[in-house]
């Protein structure tokens, strides 16, 4: 087999080690800045303006694990990356229900200790290539002082524990065949639907993101490519889902998928992913759904800068026995979600504009469920979705499931909390960023959010006889409010180790969706957090 074919196979393996399917991250090559050798690929392009990371110690200009060794002359390599991260977060008090029950005025801690191991045979056994990975979070999650409201889904109630993320091997025979078996994380496109919890903040992103956990599957996958001048890759496989944002304790899920991606490694790429999922809960109630997810990405050089465009749209269709009512034992599922991002990189300066759409459902008794929930690791602001809507939906679920209050609890109330996901939303989030010195970035902007259908609270609407009510007892509205977020991050390289520190804060002015029973709007909510991550 020609050497060029073997190199292509190796580059695909290195670039797609944690994707869903095997080609979803082919546009993110693993070249390390400043190490232009045949094993890691070409050096990264020098950024316009100040460097994206300050080089404090050593000659290495980008992240490289301390524990790594190359064997022979054909790129066989073993790496043992480690990372330690932490987040300290606080939010002001805000009401959860008409009775004035509040949440906030406390801090939460999100630790992470991640151990990894990665082996690649490089071209040592050409034309065959082997990649094996292991990754374990010894500590991950979110913990806070005991909340005054005990309800599943309240921010800070997730808890902290260990989690296996990867233990799999991928074998490739040139471009002809790639076989992948074992436990791994799942990611596709922008991470709107499948998100591995590993796509954190990067220089130039102006993103308010600090992921934890992630979607995990036990996978068997076959792939072939890239083929033709379009550099197309086709993947097919089956998963036993180990854990994701859709599953609750006691759930079991299996799925089959087919995916195609064109433009692997090119400035313009596009792909589609189709999955059929069967999920059951502890009581044996099932959900059968088909998801179709399309994504595209483009990068265009212009005089003095780079324009980037990216989008992802996902459609759900199926049936579920969860949330059954007396009138409808089975509900039809139909939901649509989409995201788009446009960016302009001018070196020291840049702009990013995010758009997000998630369909909603105003009527729980019409035999249809139409709410789309994005993955909670998809970043979109600090307060509105991650704190306020997560806490109020959790409180609503707790009240709607209390037989002392409602007589007959609503079926499937445990699925009502958003747990930080964006749902029933039409939002814009424009941001500016500035890099005044190497490794230092300041960024921020306003988030404008509206509900596609009035933001209805299940418990308040039930006790009001079906009249649409908000979580605070007022009439349900569609204006979710305006949130202003600002942040600063600093990244430095020390002998190949990468240190990232940051601080972010926000203020939310709630809209008509948060009317109180007196007809007034909920008061403003404030929050801030500090972040640190060290990879070595």
C-alpha positions, 0 to 999 in steps of 0.5 A, a space after each residue: 500500500 502506498 506510504 501516502 495512504 498509510 499517512 492518511 489513515 494515521 492522520 484520520 485516526 489521530 484526529 478522530 479518537 473521541 468522535 461520533 462517528 469516527 470522522 466527526 472531528 476530522 477537521 481538528 488535527 492534532 498537530 502541536 504548535 512548534 513541533 513540526 515532525 512527521 509524527 504529529 503533522 505540520 506545525 499549527 499556523 502562527 496566529 495573527 496578533 499576540 500568541 494564543 498562549 504565553 510561553 513561560 518556560 521551555 521551548 515547546 510552544 504548545 501542549 505536549 504530555 510530560 510522559 510520552 515516548 516515541 519508539 523507532 523511526 516511524 511514529 509509534 508513540 505512547 502518551 500518558 496525559 494528566 489534567 487537574 481542573 476546578 471551578 468555584 461558582 456562586 449565584 445570587 438568590 432567586 425565587 423558584 415558586 409562587 411561595 417565594 422559595 429561593 435558591 442561590 446565595 451559595 457556592 458550588 465546586 466542580 473538581 476534575 482529575 483526569 488520567 489518560 493513556 494513548 498508544 498509536 502504532 504510527 506507520 511502524 506496522 504499515 499498512 496497518 495502524 492501531 490506536 488504543 486509548 484509556 481515560 478515567 475521571 477519578 473525580 468529576 461532577 458538581 457539589 454544593 452545600 445542601 440546597 434548601 430545595 431537595 429535588 432532582 436536577 437542582 444545580 449543584 445536586 449532581 454530586 461528585 464521583 469517578 467515571 470511565 470515559 474511554 477504554 477502546 481500540 481502533 484498527 485501520 487498514 489504510 483507507 479501506 477499513 477502520 474497526 473501533 471497539 470499546 468504551 468511548 465518548 461521543 461527539 458530533 458537530 458542534 456538540 448540540 446533540 452528542 457532546 463528549 464533555 471535552 470541548 472546553 474553552 479555546 483561544 478565540 472562541 469567546 465561549 463561556 464553557 467548562 464541561 464536565 462528564 459527557 456522553 459515553 457509549 460502549 461501541 462497535 463501529 466500522 468505517 471506510 475512507 476518506 475516498 474520492 476527491 471529496 474526502 468522504 468517510 462512511 461509518 456504521 455502528 451500534 452503541 450500548 449507552 453508558 451514560 448521557 444527558 437523556 438517561 436517568 438512573 435505572 434507564 437502559 438505552 441502545 442505538 444504531 447509527 449511520 454517518 457520512 462526512 465529506 471534506 475531512 481535514 478541509 476548510 469546508 466540511 459537511 456531514 449527516 448522522 442518523 441514529 435509531 435509539 431504544 430506551 427503557 426506564 426502570 418501570 419498563 416504559 420505552 422510548 423509540 426515536 430516530 434522530 437526524 443530525 446534519 452539520 457543516 463547517 467552513 473557514 475562509 481567509 480574508 485580508 487581515 483575518 479569517 471568517 468561520 461559519 458553523 451550523 448543526 441541526 437535529 430532528 427527533 421523531 418517534 414515540 414514548 410511553 414516558 409522560 403518559 396521560 389518561 387520554 394518551 398512553 403513548 405520545 408522539 415525539 417531534 422536536 427540532 433544534 439547531 445552532 449556528 455560529 459565525 466568527 471573525 478572527 482579526 488577530 488581537 480582536 475578534 467577534 463571535 455570533 451564536 444563534 440557537 433554536 430549540 422547539 418547545 411544547 406548551 401542552 402536556 395533554 395533547 398526545 405530542 411532545 415537542 420540546 428539544 433539549 440541547 446537551 447541557 455541555 453545549 455552552 450558552 451563557 452563565 445564568 439563564 439556562 444553567 441556573 435559573 431555568 434548571 432550578 425552577 424546572 427542578 422545583 416544578 418537577 418536585 411539586 408536580 410529583 408530590 401526591 399530597 399537593 396534586 393528588 395524582 402526580 404527572 407521569 414522567 415528572 422526573 424528566 421535566 428538569 432541564 438540568 442546565 440544557 437549553 430548551 424551548 428557546 430562540 436566542 442570539 449571543 453576540 460577543 467581542 473578544 480582545 487579546 492584549 498580550 500573549 495568552 490573555 483574552 477578554 471577552 463578553 456580550 449580551 445574550 437575548 433569549 425568547 421562548 418559542 412557546 410561552 414558558 409553562 410550569 407543569 405544577 402551576 398550570 395543573 393547579 390553575 386548571 390548565 391555564 398557562 402559568 409561569 413557575 412563579 404563578 404569573 401568566 406565562 410569557 415568552 421573553 426569557 430576558 437579557 443576560 450580560 456575560 463577561 470573562 477573562 482567561 489566561 493560558 501559559 505553556 510551561 515545558 509543554 504543560 498547559 495552564 489555563 486560568 479564568 474568571 467569568 461573571 454575568 447579570 440576568 434581567 428576567 423577561 415576561 416569562 418570569 412573572 410573579 403571581 402579583 404580575 411583577 417580573 422576577 428581580 435580576 440575578 447575578 453570578 460569577 465563577 473562577 476556573 483553572 485547568 492544568 494539563 501535563 
